[in-house]
Amino acid sequence: MCNSQFLWFLSNICDFHAKLQSFKILIKIVLRDLKEVLDEVIVNDIVEYQCLIINNKWEIEIKNFISDRLLTKISEYNQKKMFNDKGLMSDEKEEEEDSENEEEDTLTTKKFKPIEISENGLELIELISIDCTASAYRWTSDYEIKIDKNGYLINNGKKTKEFWNSKIICDKKPLRMKIRNIAGDETTVEF
């Protein structure tokens, strides 16, 4: 490398360094309360299941179903109703004191019963669909059960008077399972 090339190289580096120094980088850091952020976080539905082969048929048994979103909504509903019920009861007590001789109103005897979810949470499931055809791409519902609001089973579109026993039985090997909760959220499990 000759002197002129070296000097040109040095001048370009110095020029670049001067330009780099003229730039100001601004970074803005915002501190937020972690509790507010965590309140916005919702965990996906959790499904615990067991898949067995019994008499040449595939039996899938749902052991547990946990829906963070539904549990949060149910808890909020229960708290709101409890608060409203307590406020209503205190207002009614004041009215009772004013009118001791009148008959009790049916509203005063009605007490709010909170919605309770079982340990396994299976009552939160509305539909289970099994795909035995494709493990990817378009969904094919080979076997499907729907649980109505009274707990009766609708098996592949046929209404029955049977209660759901937390199992679904397939003739073919299941590749995927889709579970829809009562709020309409769907969770897909691949076997």
Buried (B, 14 or more C-beta within 10 A) or exposed (E): EEEEEEEEEEEEEEEEEEEEEEEEEEEEEEEEEEEEEEEEEEEEBEBEBEBEEEEEEBBBBBEBBBBEBBBEEBEEEBEEBEEEBEEBBEEBEEEEEEEEEEEEEEEBEEEBEEEEBEEBBBBBBBBBBBBBBEEEEEEEBBBBBBBEEEEBBBBEEEEEEEEBEBBBBBEEEBBBBBBBBBEEBEBEBEB
